[in-house]
Amino acid sequence: MTLRLSSITSMALVLGLSIFAASPVSAQDTSSDTVQIVGFGDSLMAGYQLAQTDGFTAQLQSALTEAGYKVTVANAGVSGDTSSAGLARLDWSVPDEAQLVILELGANDALRGISPELTEKNLDQMLARLQTRGIPVLLAGMIAPPNMGTEYATKFNPLYQKLADKYQVKLYPFFLDGVAADKSLLLEDGMHPNPQGVKIMVQNILPDVKAMLDQESIDLN
């Protein structure tokens, strides 16, 4: 799926809005048999300009609950976050009680033309830290906007698969798959998903999340 973007500058301004420090995700209203998932990312994870119930983490929790899973999906997304900002807050944003992290970062790196090598380095460190803490990760990939050029894309796009292979984590190749090129699934800015777009994102990633929850390493009992 290809992102259709009219201007890297305008999109960067939108994705860069509302930059703030996220509060630590706490283990609240959960019991010992409830699996705690953390969605860690940027505005795409945070639910930019959406009602709380329409965001990715809320819709994912609802979908998993309907499928019979006892889970909480905490929202640790921060609008405007780059991979560097995410790395800086990872340790205190993801509690030790987390049993699965959906890691989604890199869109703002690409929009700002940040070196793919730096993005890869930051994501590498995040994966290493989460692995050391024994927290399974579902890595959500991103695709560089076409107006960054072929040279940038050939360096940026493969880094997610490279890291997934290195750390043996499950990769969901493109977080906005099925949504990015469909204007009817986007907000008026033409960049962020609307509630229906988020619903499609959840439907698409749900099999991978369920597969991870079904692994023996994540105790559902």
N, CA, C and O of each residue as an XYZ file, in Angstrom:
884
protein
N       0.864     -1.195      0.000
C       0.000      0.000      0.000
C       0.891      1.232      0.000
O       1.893      1.268      0.714
N       0.539      2.250     -0.795
C       1.369      3.442     -0.923
C       0.671      4.648     -0.321
O      -0.515      4.872     -0.563
N       1.402      5.419      0.458
C       0.864      6.658      1.013
C       0.794      7.718     -0.084
O       1.790      7.979     -0.758
N      -0.369      8.326     -0.264
C      -0.512      9.417     -1.234
C      -0.483     10.719     -0.459
O      -1.465     11.088      0.186
N       0.623     11.403     -0.521
C       0.790     12.621      0.258
C       1.070     13.778     -0.684
O       1.909     13.671     -1.578
N       0.368     14.880     -0.482
C       0.551     16.034     -1.360
C       1.764     16.843     -0.996
O       2.420     17.409     -1.870
N       2.077     16.908      0.281
C       3.192     17.746      0.714
C       3.771     17.229      1.996
O       3.060     17.100      2.993
N       5.059     16.928      1.992
C       5.689     16.432      3.213
C       5.657     17.480      4.309
O       5.595     17.149      5.493
N       5.699     18.749      3.912
C       5.683     19.804      4.925
C       4.350     19.864      5.637
O       4.305     19.939      6.865
N       3.258     19.833      4.882
C       1.937     19.930      5.509
C       1.655     18.731      6.376
O       1.070     18.872      7.450
N       2.055     17.556      5.941
C       1.789     16.369      6.746
C       2.621     16.378      8.006
O       2.154     15.972      9.070
N       3.843     16.837      7.891
C       4.690     16.902      9.078
C       4.096     17.837     10.111
O       4.174     17.578     11.312
N       3.498     18.936      9.640
C       2.878     19.868     10.575
C       1.715     19.220     11.299
O       1.529     19.430     12.498
N       0.932     18.434     10.576
C      -0.225     17.804     11.207
C       0.211     16.721     12.170
O      -0.243     16.685     13.313
N       1.099     15.825     11.714
C       1.544     14.745     12.586
C       2.374     15.273     13.739
O       2.540     14.590     14.750
N       2.894     16.472     13.597
C       3.721     17.034     14.656
C       2.949     17.823     15.679
O       3.538     18.321     16.638
N       1.635     17.956     15.508
C       0.830     18.707     16.460
C       0.678     17.955     17.768
O       0.834     16.735     17.828
N       0.371     18.708     18.814
C       0.030     18.141     20.120
C       1.142     17.291     20.696
O       0.880     16.218     21.240
N       2.372     17.748     20.589
C       3.475     17.018     21.184
C       3.447     17.248     22.685
O       3.498     18.387     23.148
N       3.365     16.172     23.435
C       3.323     16.282     24.886
C       3.909     15.031     25.495
O       4.088     14.015     24.823
N       4.206     15.120     26.778
C       4.783     13.972     27.471
C       3.672     13.066     27.950
O       2.769     13.498     28.666
N       3.741     11.809     27.555
C       2.713     10.865     27.966
C       2.918     10.473     29.411
O       4.046     10.363     29.891
N       1.805     10.264     30.100
C       1.883      9.778     31.468
C       2.219      8.299     31.439
O       1.859      7.604     30.488
N       2.903      7.804     32.462
C       3.201      6.380     32.506
C       1.911      5.572     32.468
O       0.915      5.944     33.089
N       1.936      4.466     31.736
C       0.783      3.585     31.693
C       0.787      2.756     32.957
O       1.764      2.065     33.249
N      -0.288      2.818     33.704
C      -0.344      2.092     34.965
C      -1.213      0.858     34.844
O      -2.112      0.787     34.005
N      -0.930     -0.104     35.691
C      -1.701     -1.337     35.710
C      -2.899     -1.133     36.621
O      -2.833     -1.432     37.813
N      -3.992     -0.626     36.067
C      -5.150     -0.337     36.877
C      -6.369     -1.073     36.342
O      -6.475     -1.347     35.146
N      -7.294     -1.389     37.258
C      -8.517     -2.081     36.894
C      -8.243     -3.377     36.147
O      -8.974     -3.732     35.223
N      -7.200     -4.078     36.541
C      -6.882     -5.351     35.918
C      -6.766     -6.414     36.980
O      -6.430     -6.128     38.129
N      -7.046     -7.636     36.593
C      -6.883     -8.767     37.496
C      -5.801     -9.672     36.963
O      -5.295     -9.468     35.859
N      -5.443    -10.677     37.749
C      -4.301    -11.509     37.405
C      -4.498    -12.279     36.109
O      -3.519    -12.693     35.487
N      -5.748    -12.480     35.686
C      -5.986    -13.232     34.465
C      -6.285    -12.330     33.274
O      -6.735    -12.806     32.232
N      -6.041    -11.047     33.420
C      -6.238    -10.100     32.322
C      -4.897     -9.779     31.684
O      -3.970     -9.338     32.363
N      -4.793     -9.999     30.386
C      -3.553     -9.703     29.671
C      -3.470     -8.208     29.407
O      -4.416     -7.598     28.908
N      -2.334     -7.633     29.745
C      -2.140     -6.194     29.607
C      -1.300     -5.887     28.365
O      -0.119     -6.226     28.290
N      -1.934     -5.247     27.415
C      -1.293     -4.851     26.163
C      -1.065     -3.346     26.193
O      -1.904     -2.597     26.693
N       0.063     -2.907     25.662
C       0.355     -1.479     25.566
C       0.583     -1.120     24.103
O       1.420     -1.720     23.429
N      -0.167     -0.140     23.622
C       0.063      0.400     22.289
C       0.992      1.596     22.412
O       0.609      2.628     22.962
N       2.211      1.464     21.904
C       3.245      2.486     22.080
C       3.591      3.075     20.720
O       4.106      2.373     19.849
N       3.306      4.372     20.534
C       3.583      4.954     19.234
C       3.326      6.446     19.170
O       3.452      7.156     20.168
N       2.962      6.913     17.977
C       2.756      8.341     17.733
C       1.265      8.655     17.607
O       0.440      7.986     18.229
N       0.913      9.664     16.810
C      -0.490     10.074     16.695
C      -1.377      8.982     16.116
O      -2.574      8.944     16.402
N      -0.814      8.102     15.313
C      -1.597      7.010     14.748
C      -2.050      6.048     15.830
O      -3.115      5.440     15.726
N      -1.242      5.913     16.866
C      -1.598      5.085     18.016
C      -2.422      5.887     19.013
O      -3.332      5.352     19.646
N      -2.104      7.163     19.151
C      -2.755      7.998     20.166
C      -4.224      8.260     19.852
O      -5.022      8.491     20.760
N      -4.586      8.226     18.560
C      -5.964      8.517     18.175
C      -6.179      9.994     17.935
O      -7.094     10.600     18.492
N      -5.331     10.567     17.104
C      -5.358     11.995     16.813
C      -6.742     12.469     16.384
O      -7.316     11.947     15.428
N      -7.278     13.468     17.101
C      -8.573     14.102     16.819
C      -9.754     13.130     16.845
O     -10.783     13.387     16.220
N      -9.609     12.030     17.557
C     -10.696     11.062     17.669
C     -11.196     11.003     19.102
O     -10.455     11.288     20.043
N     -12.457     10.630     19.260
C     -12.974     10.363     20.596
C     -12.207      9.186     21.185
O     -11.717      8.327     20.452
N     -12.104      9.150     22.492
C     -11.323      8.105     23.144
C     -11.768      6.711     22.718
O     -10.937      5.818     22.548
N     -13.053      6.524     22.548
C     -13.570      5.207     22.185
C     -13.326      4.850     20.724
O     -13.507      3.697     20.332
N     -12.919      5.820     19.915
C     -12.705      5.581     18.489
C     -11.247      5.329     18.131
O     -10.948      4.952     16.998
N     -10.335      5.530     19.077
C      -8.918      5.354     18.804
C      -8.534      3.895     18.615
O      -9.332      2.992     18.866
N      -7.308      3.678     18.172
C      -6.842      2.330     17.857
C      -6.873      1.410     19.069
O      -7.383      0.292     18.985
N      -6.336      1.865     20.188
C      -6.254      0.974     21.351
C      -7.637      0.610     21.876
O      -7.874     -0.530     22.274
N      -8.549      1.579     21.878
C      -9.904      1.302     22.365
C     -10.627      0.326     21.445
O     -11.282     -0.607     21.910
N     -10.505      0.544     20.147
C     -11.169     -0.356     19.203
C     -10.534     -1.744     19.220
O     -11.228     -2.747     19.050
N      -9.223     -1.805     19.423
C      -8.563     -3.106     19.502
C      -9.027     -3.868     20.736
O      -9.298     -5.066     20.666
N      -9.117     -3.176     21.859
C      -9.590     -3.831     23.077
C     -11.008     -4.368     22.882
O     -11.309     -5.487     23.298
N     -11.864     -3.590     22.263
C     -13.237     -4.030     22.017
C     -13.271     -5.261     21.119
O     -14.023     -6.202     21.371
N     -12.453     -5.249     20.071
C     -12.425     -6.378     19.140
C     -11.921     -7.643     19.817
O     -12.449     -8.730     19.583
N     -10.902     -7.505     20.655
C     -10.366     -8.666     21.360
C     -11.359     -9.191     22.387
O     -11.509    -10.401     22.555
N     -12.029     -8.280     23.067
C     -13.038     -8.696     24.043
C     -14.162     -9.460     23.357
O     -14.620    -10.485     23.862
N     -14.602     -8.964     22.211
C     -15.650     -9.645     21.449
C     -15.194    -11.023     20.985
O     -16.010    -11.928     20.810
N     -13.884    -11.177     20.785
C     -13.334    -12.461     20.346
C     -13.083    -13.413     21.514
O     -12.622    -14.538     21.314
N     -13.384    -12.964     22.729
C     -13.264    -13.838     23.888
C     -11.995    -13.696     24.695
O     -11.737    -14.501     25.589
N     -11.198    -12.684     24.396
C      -9.957    -12.463     25.140
C     -10.208    -11.484     26.284
O     -10.932    -10.499     26.135
N      -9.600    -11.775     27.414
C      -9.696    -10.874     28.560
C      -8.442    -10.017     28.568
O      -7.385    -10.458     29.019
N      -8.558     -8.804     28.074
C      -7.392     -7.941     27.896
C      -7.725     -6.498     28.251
O      -8.887     -6.091     28.279
N      -6.672     -5.742     28.520
C      -6.750     -4.289     28.519
C      -5.700     -3.811     27.521
O      -4.597     -4.355     27.458
N      -6.050     -2.796     26.747
C      -5.109     -2.237     25.777
C      -4.885     -0.777     26.141
O      -5.734      0.074     25.872
N      -3.753     -0.493     26.745
C      -3.435      0.861     27.199
C      -2.893      1.699     26.047
O      -2.169      1.200     25.186
N      -3.250      2.962     26.046
C      -2.822      3.892     25.003
C      -1.590      4.658     25.474
O      -1.689      5.551     26.316
N      -0.432      4.303     24.926
C       0.810      5.015     25.220
C       1.312      5.701     23.956
O       2.512      5.732     23.686
N       0.378      6.251     23.185
C       0.740      6.989     21.985
C       0.858      8.470     22.277
O       0.103      9.010     23.086
N       1.798      9.128     21.626
C       1.996     10.573     21.776
C       2.087     11.196     20.385
O       2.968     10.853     19.596
N       1.175     12.108     20.096
C       1.187     12.773     18.797
C       2.496     13.528     18.590
O       2.959     14.248     19.474
N       3.077     13.352     17.418
C       4.313     14.044     17.091
C       5.573     13.287     17.433
O       6.670     13.715     17.071
N       5.437     12.166     18.125
C       6.633     11.439     18.543
C       7.439     10.911     17.362
O       6.890     10.334     16.423
N       8.732     11.118     17.429
C       9.677     10.458     16.541
C      10.205      9.234     17.274
O       9.861      9.009     18.435
N      11.030      8.451     16.614
C      11.619      7.291     17.285
C      12.537      7.734     18.418
O      12.652      7.035     19.424
N      13.187      8.874     18.273
C      14.055      9.380     19.345
C      13.238      9.737     20.577
O      13.633      9.423     21.699
N      12.095     10.396     20.373
C      11.229     10.755     21.494
C      10.656      9.511     22.146
O      10.538      9.442     23.370
N      10.303      8.532     21.336
C       9.782      7.289     21.881
C      10.809      6.567     22.722
O      10.492      6.055     23.795
N      12.029      6.522     22.243
C      13.098      5.874     23.000
C      13.299      6.554     24.342
O      13.534      5.886     25.349
N      13.208      7.875     24.365
C      13.441      8.634     25.594
C      12.404      8.334     26.667
O      12.702      8.446     27.856
N      11.189      7.956     26.269
C      10.137      7.731     27.261
C       9.733      6.265     27.413
O       8.844      5.943     28.202
N      10.370      5.399     26.677
C       9.960      3.993     26.677
C       9.935      3.375     28.067
O       8.943      2.759     28.457
N      11.017      3.535     28.813
C      11.162      2.818     30.079
C      10.078      3.172     31.079
O       9.597      2.299     31.802
N       9.684      4.442     31.134
C       8.668      4.826     32.110
C       7.256      4.821     31.540
O       6.289      4.958     32.289
N       7.128      4.666     30.238
C       5.798      4.619     29.629
C       5.224      3.204     29.591
O       4.007      3.020     29.576
N       6.097      2.223     29.575
C       5.654      0.828     29.509
C       5.917      0.160     30.850
O       7.076     -0.015     31.226
N       4.876     -0.216     31.581
C       5.055     -0.821     32.902
C       5.580     -2.247     32.803
O       5.419     -2.912     31.779
N       6.201     -2.701     33.865
C       6.720     -4.063     33.892
C       5.608     -5.096     33.751
O       5.854     -6.227     33.332
N       4.384     -4.705     34.103
C       3.259     -5.634     34.032
C       2.784     -5.889     32.602
O       1.995     -6.803     32.363
N       3.259     -5.088     31.658
C       2.835     -5.265     30.267
C       3.230     -6.651     29.768
O       4.346     -7.114     30.003
N       2.309     -7.299     29.082
C       2.555     -8.641     28.552
C       2.666     -8.665     27.033
O       3.002     -9.692     26.443
N       2.387     -7.543     26.414
C       2.559     -7.395     24.973
C       2.612     -5.911     24.645
O       1.784     -5.136     25.122
N       3.577     -5.518     23.837
C       3.681     -4.138     23.363
C       3.534     -4.127     21.846
O       4.228     -4.857     21.138
N       2.625     -3.294     21.361
C       2.537     -3.035     19.929
C       3.348     -1.774     19.682
O       2.933     -0.679     20.063
N       4.491     -1.924     19.054
C       5.445     -0.828     18.867
C       5.270     -0.221     17.482
O       5.521     -0.877     16.470
N       4.841      1.029     17.445
C       4.535      1.713     16.179
C       5.169      3.095     16.196
O       4.623      4.029     16.784
N       6.312      3.223     15.554
C       6.997      4.512     15.448
C       7.769      4.568     14.132
O       8.116      3.539     13.552
N       8.027      5.788     13.679
C       8.813      5.968     12.466
C       8.159      6.861     11.428
O       8.839      7.383     10.544
N       6.833      7.045     11.524
C       6.153      7.891     10.531
C       6.682      9.316     10.554
O       6.955      9.900      9.505
N       6.827      9.874     11.748
C       7.317     11.251     11.850
C       8.791     11.363     11.483
O       9.237     12.410     11.013
N       9.544     10.298     11.693
C      10.937     10.287     11.253
C      10.999     10.478      9.740
O      11.759     11.303      9.232
N      10.180      9.697      9.031
C      10.187      9.773      7.570
C       9.696     11.127      7.082
O      10.247     11.685      6.133
N       8.668     11.654      7.723
C       8.126     12.943      7.303
C       9.131     14.073      7.469
O       9.134     15.035      6.702
N       9.976     13.947      8.473
C      10.968     14.989      8.740
C      12.304     14.712      8.060
O      13.256     15.479      8.205
N      12.365     13.621      7.326
C      13.595     13.294      6.630
C      14.719     12.869      7.547
O      15.894     12.999      7.203
N      14.361     12.361      8.718
C      15.377     11.878      9.662
C      16.075     10.663      9.067
O      15.447      9.834      8.409
N      17.350     10.569      9.301
C      18.136      9.475      8.752
C      17.537      8.120      9.116
O      17.299      7.852     10.294
N      17.288      7.256      8.123
C      16.787      5.917      8.425
C      17.718      5.147      9.359
O      17.279      4.292     10.128
N      19.002      5.462      9.280
C      19.949      4.797     10.176
C      19.661      5.146     11.632
O      19.785      4.293     12.511
N      19.275      6.400     11.892
C      18.941      6.801     13.258
C      17.627      6.159     13.694
O      17.504      5.699     14.830
N      16.653      6.129     12.799
C      15.384      5.475     13.118
C      15.619      4.016     13.478
O      15.085      3.516     14.468
N      16.409      3.347     12.677
C      16.713      1.938     12.943
C      17.437      1.770     14.275
O      17.140      0.848     15.035
N      18.378      2.652     14.554
C      19.120      2.575     15.811
C      18.192      2.748     17.005
O      18.300      2.020     17.992
N      17.280      3.710     16.916
C      16.356      3.955     18.023
C      15.410      2.780     18.238
O      15.202      2.347     19.372
N      14.838      2.265     17.154
C      13.944      1.121     17.268
C      14.693     -0.110     17.761
O      14.153     -0.914     18.522
N      15.925     -0.249     17.329
C      16.765     -1.357     17.792
C      16.921     -1.307     19.307
O      16.791     -2.327     19.984
N      17.198     -0.128     19.831
C      17.363      0.010     21.278
C      16.061     -0.253     22.022
O      16.073     -0.835     23.107
N      14.940      0.169     21.448
C      13.653     -0.098     22.088
C      13.369     -1.594     22.135
O      12.936     -2.118     23.161
N      13.611     -2.270     21.037
C      13.385     -3.710     20.999
C      14.310     -4.434     21.962
O      13.904     -5.393     22.619
N      15.550     -3.977     22.046
C      16.501     -4.599     22.966
C      16.055     -4.428     24.413
O      16.133     -5.368     25.204
N      15.596     -3.249     24.756
C      15.153     -2.992     26.131
C      13.926     -3.823     26.489
O      13.843     -4.385     27.581
N      12.983     -3.895     25.569
C      11.777     -4.675     25.835
C      12.101     -6.161     25.921
O      11.513     -6.884     26.725
N      13.032     -6.611     25.098
C      13.451     -8.006     25.159
C      14.118     -8.309     26.492
O      13.871     -9.359     27.085
N      14.960     -7.402     26.966
C      15.621     -7.584     28.257
C      14.603     -7.675     29.382
O      14.802     -8.406     30.352
N      13.526     -6.941     29.251
C      12.467     -6.952     30.264
C      11.510     -8.127     30.091
O      10.607     -8.322     30.905
N      11.706     -8.900     29.042
C      10.873    -10.068     28.822
C       9.480     -9.755     28.320
O       8.552    -10.530     28.552
N       9.314     -8.628     27.632
C       8.000     -8.218     27.136
C       7.916     -8.492     25.632
O       8.677     -7.903     24.864
N       7.014     -9.369     25.197
C       6.853     -9.648     23.769
C       6.435     -8.394     23.003
O       5.760     -7.519     23.546
N       6.843     -8.318     21.741
C       6.569     -7.137     20.917
C       5.969     -7.544     19.577
O       6.422     -8.491     18.933
N       4.951     -6.813     19.178
C       4.452     -6.855     17.806
C       4.901     -5.547     17.172
O       4.428     -4.475     17.548
N       5.806     -5.635     16.218
C       6.369     -4.447     15.579
C       5.501     -4.041     14.396
O       5.300     -4.822     13.466
N       4.989     -2.816     14.436
C       4.162     -2.292     13.345
C       5.023     -1.416     12.445
O       5.581     -0.413     12.892
N       5.127     -1.791     11.197
C       5.990     -1.077     10.277
C       5.330      0.140      9.644
O       4.124      0.353      9.762
N       6.149      0.920      8.977
C       5.692      2.126      8.286
C       6.381      2.175      6.928
O       7.426      1.556      6.729
N       5.789      2.912      5.998
C       6.345      3.097      4.664
C       6.635      4.579      4.467
O       5.805      5.430      4.788
N       7.802      4.881      3.944
C       8.177      6.276      3.715
C       7.263      6.910      2.669
O       6.917      6.260      1.682
N       6.865      8.173      2.870
C       6.038      8.853      1.862
C       6.809      8.969      0.553
O       8.015      9.214      0.567
N       6.131      8.796     -0.573
C       6.813      8.775     -1.866
C       7.566     10.052     -2.191
O       8.545     10.020     -2.936
N       7.115     11.191     -1.636
C       7.821     12.427     -1.962
C       9.141     12.566     -1.226
O       9.814     13.589     -1.352
N       9.524     11.544     -0.453
C      10.876     11.518      0.108
C      11.874     10.962     -0.903
O      13.086     11.092     -0.731
N      11.353     10.346     -1.951
C      12.232      9.840     -2.990
C      12.589      8.375     -2.815
O      12.486      7.814     -1.725
N      13.010      7.775     -3.912
C      13.329      6.346     -3.925
C      14.521      6.010     -3.046
O      14.519      4.991     -2.356
N      15.532      6.856     -3.066
C      16.743      6.573     -2.291
C      16.430      6.484     -0.802
O      16.921      5.593     -0.109
N      15.610      7.411     -0.316
C      15.238      7.389      1.099
C      14.403      6.151      1.407
O      14.634      5.472      2.408
N      13.433      5.862      0.543
C      12.537      4.730      0.775
C      13.282      3.405      0.799
O      12.950      2.523      1.590
N      14.280      3.257     -0.054
C      15.015      1.992     -0.096
C      15.832      1.765      1.168
O      16.208      0.633      1.474
N      16.106      2.830      1.897
C      16.808      2.697      3.172
C      15.829      2.565      4.335
O      16.074      1.825      5.288
N      14.712      3.299      4.243
C      13.762      3.332      5.356
C      12.855      2.102      5.400
O      12.726      1.464      6.445
N      12.238      1.773      4.293
C      11.198      0.738      4.302
C      11.661     -0.632      4.800
O      10.906     -1.290      5.516
N      12.867     -1.092      4.456
C      13.276     -2.433      4.887
C      13.711     -2.536      6.349
O      13.914     -3.647      6.840
N      13.858     -1.426      7.053
C      14.450     -1.497      8.388
C      13.575     -2.268      9.372
O      14.090     -2.871     10.314
N      12.264     -2.256      9.165
C      11.368     -2.962     10.089
C      11.540     -4.479      9.977
O      11.607     -5.178     10.988
N      11.611     -4.977      8.751
C      11.834     -6.411      8.567
C      13.197     -6.815      9.113
O      13.346     -7.879      9.713
N      14.182     -5.964      8.900
C      15.526     -6.238      9.395
C      15.528     -6.382     10.909
O      16.142     -7.303     11.448
N      14.842     -5.474     11.597
C      14.790     -5.519     13.058
C      13.942     -6.687     13.553
O      14.270     -7.314     14.560
N      12.856     -6.976     12.847
C      12.019     -8.115     13.231
C      12.811     -9.411     13.144
O      12.689    -10.282     14.005
N      13.619     -9.534     12.106
C      14.456    -10.722     11.961
C      15.512    -10.787     13.060
O      15.769    -11.853     13.619
N      16.116     -9.652     13.363
C      17.177     -9.619     14.369
C      16.671    -10.033     15.740
O      17.333    -10.790     16.450
N      15.501     -9.538     16.111
C      14.973     -9.802     17.456
C      13.908    -10.895     17.475
O      13.323    -11.190     18.518
N      13.666    -11.489     16.313
C      12.693    -12.584     16.219
C      11.337    -12.176     16.789
O      10.739    -12.902     17.583
N      10.865    -11.008     16.373
C       9.544    -10.536     16.780
C       8.624    -10.550     15.568
O       9.078    -10.494     14.425
N       7.333    -10.625     15.833
C       6.352    -10.614     14.751
C       6.272     -9.205     14.164
O       6.249     -8.215     14.896
N       6.230     -9.132     12.845
C       6.137     -7.851     12.148
C       4.796     -7.732     11.442
O       4.396     -8.621     10.690
N       4.105     -6.622     11.693
C       2.949     -6.239     10.887
C       3.482     -5.170      9.940
O       3.744     -4.052     10.383
N       3.651     -5.468      8.660
C       4.468     -4.640      7.766
C       4.095     -3.169      7.646
O       4.981     -2.316      7.583
N       2.788     -2.850      7.612
C       2.399     -1.448      7.390
C       1.172     -1.140      8.235
O       0.089     -1.666      7.977
N       1.338     -0.294      9.237
C       0.279     -0.011     10.203
C      -0.975      0.560      9.542
O      -2.088      0.319     10.011
N      -0.800      1.319      8.453
C      -1.924      1.961      7.763
C      -2.394      1.177      6.544
O      -3.075      1.729      5.680
N      -2.043     -0.082      6.466
C      -2.418     -0.901      5.322
C      -3.935     -0.901      5.129
O      -4.689     -1.117      6.078
N      -4.368     -0.660      3.905
C      -5.783     -0.650      3.592
C      -6.489      0.651      3.913
O      -7.689      0.785      3.671
N      -5.759      1.610      4.456
C      -6.365      2.865      4.904
C      -5.704      4.086      4.269
O      -6.393      5.025      3.869
N      -4.394      4.081      4.176
C      -3.631      5.272      3.794
C      -4.044      5.879      2.460
O      -4.014      7.100      2.302
N      -4.428      5.046      1.503
C      -4.734      5.555      0.164
C      -6.226      5.740     -0.089
O      -6.632      6.044     -1.210
N      -7.044      5.560      0.944
C      -8.497      5.678      0.802
C      -8.980      6.903      1.570
O      -9.058      6.876      2.798
N      -9.304      7.976      0.853
C      -9.687      9.230      1.493
C     -10.932      9.094      2.364
O     -11.107      9.858      3.314
N     -11.787      8.144      2.057
C     -13.004      7.963      2.845
C     -12.710      7.414      4.235
O     -13.574      7.449      5.111
N     -11.504      6.911      4.441
C     -11.113      6.340      5.726
C     -10.207      7.274      6.521
O      -9.666      6.899      7.561
N     -10.049      8.500      6.014
C      -9.148      9.460      6.642
C      -9.901     10.691      7.130
O     -10.993     10.998      6.653
N      -9.303     11.387      8.085
C      -9.841     12.663      8.534
C      -9.701     13.689      7.410
O      -9.133     13.393      6.358
N     -10.218     14.884      7.635
C     -10.153     15.922      6.604
C      -8.723     16.297      6.251
O      -8.471     16.821      5.166
N      -7.776     16.034      7.161
C      -6.381     16.341      6.839
C      -5.819     15.394      5.788
O      -4.747     15.644      5.237
N      -6.538     14.303      5.506
C      -6.098     13.363      4.487
C      -4.940     12.501      4.906
O      -4.307     11.860      4.067
N      -4.649     12.472      6.186
C      -3.469     11.768      6.680
C      -3.765     10.791      7.806
O      -3.300      9.652      7.799
N      -4.550     11.256      8.777
C      -4.860     10.411      9.929
C      -6.158      9.640      9.698
O      -7.063     10.144      9.032
N      -6.259      8.436     10.233
C      -7.480      7.651     10.045
C      -8.657      8.205     10.831
O      -8.498      8.706     11.944
N      -9.838      8.109     10.238
C     -11.060      8.427     10.959
C     -11.528      7.156     11.681
O     -10.881      6.118     11.545
N     -12.624      7.200     12.438
C     -13.045      6.000     13.172
C     -13.203      4.757     12.298
O     -12.831      3.658     12.709
N     -13.755      4.926     11.090
C     -13.904      3.778     10.200
C     -12.545      3.287      9.721
O     -12.334      2.085      9.557
N     -11.625      4.220      9.496
C     -10.276      3.830      9.119
C      -9.599      3.038     10.213
O      -8.934      2.037      9.943
N      -9.765      3.480     11.449
C      -9.195      2.753     12.582
C      -9.804      1.357     12.670
O      -9.112      0.388     12.980
N     -11.094      1.263     12.397
C     -11.751     -0.049     12.425
C     -11.095     -1.004     11.437
O     -10.879     -2.174     11.752
N     -10.780     -0.511     10.247
C     -10.101     -1.330      9.241
C      -8.712     -1.717      9.728
O      -8.299     -2.866      9.570
N      -7.989     -0.770     10.318
C      -6.657     -1.062     10.847
C      -6.715     -2.175     11.884
O      -5.885     -3.084     11.885
N      -7.706     -2.092     12.767
C      -7.858     -3.106     13.813
C      -8.198     -4.461     13.196
O      -7.632     -5.481     13.589
N      -9.107     -4.475     12.244
C      -9.471     -5.728     11.585
C      -8.263     -6.371     10.918
O      -8.104     -7.591     10.950
N      -7.418     -5.552     10.319
C      -6.267     -6.079      9.595
C      -5.183     -6.629     10.513
O      -4.565     -7.650     10.209
N      -4.953     -5.952     11.638
C      -3.880     -6.374     12.536
C      -4.350     -7.416     13.545
O      -3.530     -8.080     14.180
N      -5.661     -7.563     13.696
C      -6.223     -8.443     14.720
C      -5.705     -9.881     14.657
O      -5.388    -10.438     15.708
N      -5.600    -10.511     13.485
C      -5.077    -11.881     13.457
C      -3.680    -12.006     14.053
O      -3.381    -12.995     14.723
N      -2.826    -11.022     13.819
C      -1.475    -11.070     14.376
C      -1.497    -10.908     15.889
O      -0.756    -11.587     16.599
N      -2.344    -10.012     16.384
C      -2.445     -9.823     17.834
C      -2.978    -11.088     18.489
O      -2.454    -11.530     19.512
N      -4.009    -11.666     17.909
C      -4.578    -12.894     18.460
C      -3.560    -14.027     18.442
O      -3.491    -14.816     19.385
N      -2.777    -14.109     17.382
C      -1.754    -15.153     17.294
C      -0.738    -15.011     18.419
O      -0.288    -16.007     18.983
N      -0.378    -13.775     18.743
C       0.574    -13.559     19.829
C      -0.049    -13.877     21.179
O       0.613    -14.437     22.052
N      -1.305    -13.528     21.356
C      -1.975    -13.830     22.615
C      -2.129    -15.334     22.813
O      -2.174    -15.818     23.944
N      -2.208    -16.057     21.722
C      -2.377    -17.504     21.798
C      -1.067    -18.242     22.041
O      -1.072    -19.442     22.313
N       0.044    -17.540     21.947
C       1.331    -18.168     22.204
C       1.451    -18.544     23.670
O       0.896    -17.874     24.541
N       2.169    -19.608     23.933
C       2.326    -20.074     25.303
C       3.062    -19.068     26.174
O       2.929    -19.087     27.397
N       3.845    -18.182     25.543
C       4.637    -17.224     26.324
C       3.770    -16.169     26.990
O       4.214    -15.495     27.919
N       2.523    -16.019     26.517
C       1.612    -15.061     27.129
C       0.520    -15.840     27.838
O      -0.318    -16.476     27.200
N       0.537    -15.785     29.147
C      -0.361    -16.579     29.966
C      -1.734    -15.930     30.045
O      -1.878    -14.815     30.547
N      -2.731    -16.629     29.551
C      -4.097    -16.124     29.592
C      -4.883    -16.694     30.761
O      -6.047    -16.343     30.955
N      -4.276    -17.547     31.522
C      -4.989    -18.197     32.619
C      -4.693    -17.553     33.960
O      -5.220    -17.989     34.984
